[in-house]
Amino acid sequence: MVIEISDNLLQKTGLTSKDIVLKLAIMLFQEERMTLAQASKLAGLHQFQFQKVLTQKGISIHYGETELKRDLETIKQF
């Protein structure tokens, strides 16, 4: 999917397109509409980088049962 934002509108926000995508990823993560992995991918960042951004913004990282199970499965692969 492609979302187009006119240059004029983008200039009015004072943000870059990358900033807007990052804000969207953060919002969707906060609303629990995306997992950490999904939001990181949307933002174009490695999960650790995305976590750092969240920490810098004072946003807690909710780590639920689903994430725990996924991490345990990943560990078993090693």
SEKERO-184472 format. One record per residue (C-alpha): x, y, z; chain. Coordinates in Angstrom, 2 decimals. Each point is the difference from the previous one (the first is absolute). Last residue first. Example, Ala and Ser with C-alpha at 12.3 -4.5 7.8 and 13.67 -1.06 7.14 Angstrom:
SEKERO-184472
+---------+---------+---------+------+
:       u :       v :       w : unit :
+---------+---------+---------+------+
:   13.67 :   -1.06 :    7.14 :    A :
:   -1.37 :   -3.44 :    0.66 :    A :
+---------+---------+---------+------+
***
This chain:
SEKERO-184472
+---------+---------+---------+------+
:       u :       v :       w : unit :
+---------+---------+---------+------+
:   19.79 :  -21.81 :   18.64 :    A :
:   -3.51 :   -0.72 :   -1.31 :    A :
:   -1.26 :   -0.38 :    3.57 :    A :
:    0.77 :    3.68 :    0.62 :    A :
:   -2.33 :    1.03 :   -2.82 :    A :
:   -2.80 :   -2.14 :    1.41 :    A :
:    0.50 :    1.60 :    3.41 :    A :
:   -0.11 :    3.46 :   -1.57 :    A :
:   -3.28 :   -0.77 :   -1.77 :    A :
:   -1.53 :   -1.37 :    3.19 :    A :
:    1.07 :    3.12 :    1.93 :    A :
:   -1.35 :    2.31 :   -2.70 :    A :
:   -3.38 :   -1.75 :    0.12 :    A :
:   -0.08 :    0.07 :    3.80 :    A :
:    0.44 :    3.73 :    0.10 :    A :
:    2.86 :    2.44 :   -0.01 :    A :
:   -1.32 :    3.50 :   -0.01 :    A :
:    2.84 :    2.37 :   -0.72 :    A :
:   -0.54 :    3.19 :    1.90 :    A :
:    0.12 :    3.30 :   -1.84 :    A :
:    2.20 :    2.66 :    1.59 :    A :
:    0.97 :    1.52 :   -3.36 :    A :
:    3.62 :   -1.07 :    0.38 :    A :
:   -1.20 :   -3.48 :    0.97 :    A :
:   -2.14 :   -0.27 :   -3.13 :    A :
:    2.90 :    1.14 :   -2.18 :    A :
:    2.27 :   -2.57 :    1.67 :    A :
:   -2.59 :   -2.72 :   -0.58 :    A :
:   -0.08 :    0.96 :   -3.69 :    A :
:    3.78 :   -0.30 :   -0.22 :    A :
:   -0.10 :   -3.39 :    1.71 :    A :
:   -2.76 :   -1.17 :   -2.34 :    A :
:    2.03 :    0.99 :   -3.07 :    A :
:   -1.54 :    3.03 :   -1.68 :    A :
:   -2.00 :    0.60 :   -3.15 :    A :
:   -2.86 :    1.53 :    1.97 :    A :
:   -2.40 :   -2.58 :   -1.42 :    A :
:    2.43 :   -2.77 :    0.92 :    A :
:    0.34 :    1.28 :    3.54 :    A :
:   -3.79 :    0.25 :    0.29 :    A :
:   -0.40 :   -3.61 :   -1.13 :    A :
:    2.70 :   -1.33 :    2.33 :    A :
:   -1.30 :    1.95 :    2.99 :    A :
:   -3.47 :   -1.31 :   -0.69 :    A :
:   -2.57 :    2.11 :   -1.76 :    A :
:   -3.53 :    1.10 :    0.93 :    A :
:    1.08 :    0.21 :    3.62 :    A :
:   -1.05 :    3.66 :    0.15 :    A :
:    3.56 :    0.89 :    0.98 :    A :
:    1.36 :   -2.06 :   -2.90 :    A :
:   -2.33 :    1.68 :   -2.49 :    A :
:    1.02 :    3.42 :    1.32 :    A :
:    3.71 :   -0.81 :   -0.14 :    A :
:   -0.26 :   -1.31 :   -3.56 :    A :
:   -1.95 :    3.08 :   -1.08 :    A :
:    2.56 :    2.31 :    1.61 :    A :
:    2.80 :   -1.87 :   -1.78 :    A :
:   -1.82 :    0.29 :   -3.34 :    A :
:   -0.45 :    3.73 :    0.58 :    A :
:    3.67 :    0.48 :    0.87 :    A :
:    1.05 :   -1.90 :   -3.15 :    A :
:   -2.21 :    2.27 :   -2.11 :    A :
:    1.84 :    2.94 :    1.49 :    A :
:   -1.68 :    2.27 :    2.51 :    A :
:   -0.60 :    3.74 :    0.12 :    A :
:   -3.70 :   -0.74 :   -0.19 :    A :
:   -0.61 :    2.75 :   -2.57 :    A :
:    2.78 :   -1.38 :   -2.20 :    A :
:   -1.75 :   -3.38 :   -0.18 :    A :
:   -3.23 :    1.66 :   -1.05 :    A :
:    1.73 :    1.84 :   -2.84 :    A :
:    2.01 :   -3.07 :   -1.01 :    A :
:   -3.25 :   -1.90 :   -0.39 :    A :
:   -0.42 :   -3.12 :    2.06 :    A :
:   -0.43 :   -3.26 :   -1.87 :    A :
:   -0.73 :   -3.25 :    1.78 :    A :
:    1.09 :   -3.11 :   -1.86 :    A :
:   -1.20 :   -3.47 :    0.79 :    A :
+---------+---------+---------+------+
***
